[in-house]
Amino acid sequence: MNQPDQNERLPLANQLLYAAGSMGSQLLLQTISAWLVYFYAPPADVDRTSFLPLTVVGAILGLGRIVDGITDPLVGYWTDMTRSRWGRRIPFIVAGAPFMAITFVLLWLPPVEGQSAANGIWLLFMIQLYFFFVTIVASPYTAILPELARRSEDRVSLSAWELAFGLVGAAIALVATGLLIRALDFRLMAIVMAGLGMAARYFGLLGVVGRLRYVPPEVRPGLVVALRTTFTNRYFLAFMPSLMGFNAAVLMLTQLIPFFVTAVLEQTEAFVSVLTGTVMGIALAFAPVTVWLTNRLGKRRVYGWGLLAFACTLPLLSVAGLIPGVPRLLQTLVIISIIGLPLGAVFILPNALLSDITDYDERRTGTRREAMFFGTRATLEKMALAVASPLFAGILDLFGSTHDDPLGIRLVGPVAAVLAFTGYAVFSAGYRLPDTPSTSAEL
């Protein structure tokens, strides 16, 4: 059978198994987002070794995202067109996961104790290797969703389970890492996280065995044709700016929290786990409401509303701790909780929306190219993240990142909000794809 039934239901067991794999990606992603900048360039008033200047770390991470983004469409095209006895996706995931784990650990092993150009070269080289192997694993894994879940309801449900497991992974990363760093050190923390991340990816494959039945045609479009077709998909072009703005804003928020905790709140690094755990817990608690609203109002409306609400709440961070008569910690927890409310919708729905876009593309072209869309999405997201990391570092370096000079820390929230709102405006103006397939008139 070359094409799954459009109305075939996806059993809950398969949804849970496949979604569990998202723990692996979030374990590693959130660990890097929260701690890598802080590890290499901690605040001056914190008793930690500095390996590189803050602006250099931001520039290296930005460059790493740009170079890494080039590989995503290439790997996507490669896996879309692969014909093997294990199918299009599984060989990439099985072979790539161990290398992903090894390079993750090496990121936290700079060769020189103290600031050195050698540390900069090491970070630049290792971040490239790590991102490459992440692409080898993540591009085919995420591209499984549109074929695995054919019904709109299953896509929303599966995306919600992905959020749940992803938030568990993020919580483990953002809560446990702070504790592990304090009890052990950064290097042992990295080994633990790498092992868990690889195991989760392998476990998730149990949910897809025997259910990926699509076989690419013998005559397949070339890479240039595939890229051109992707960038002429009007709904993809309307969708991607929203995701780019959102992810850039989330990265800046995640990178901000360790600085906010240690410099503004004057708390220990372990309190980072409290704030990040609060955000993730609120987003997870709101997930069932997102599913309920989406099944009644549609993906487009709920996703757009969530993105707008996120953009409107981010500036509240600029005043956290400044309200007279209210304890600083309480103010911060309340504001972080408000920001976390709309995150459930924006975390859940992108994969389901992009799955609908790949179906629309198949109706246009007659070929399924899920990984090309997910890979190109990753490239564009990484371009946005490549801007976000140096922008974040530049704001802190220019305006201040210490207890006595915290203006840069307070400016990050409003700047991130502008990025998120810009993405919302483009999506709201251009995305009109319905949740269920429509007639050829739409094409």
WOTATA-V747711 format. One record per helix or strand. SS is the DSSP state (alpha for helix, beta for strand). FROM is the first residue (numbers start at 1). LEN is the number of residues. Records with the same first field share a line. If there is no record, write none. Layout:
SS = FROM-LEN / FROM-LEN
This chain:
alpha = 12-9 / 22-19 / 54-27 / 90-17 / 117-32 / 152-32 / 186-22 / 223-8 / 234-31 / 271-15 / 287-11 / 299-21 / 328-14 / 343-23 / 370-30 / 407-24 / 440-3
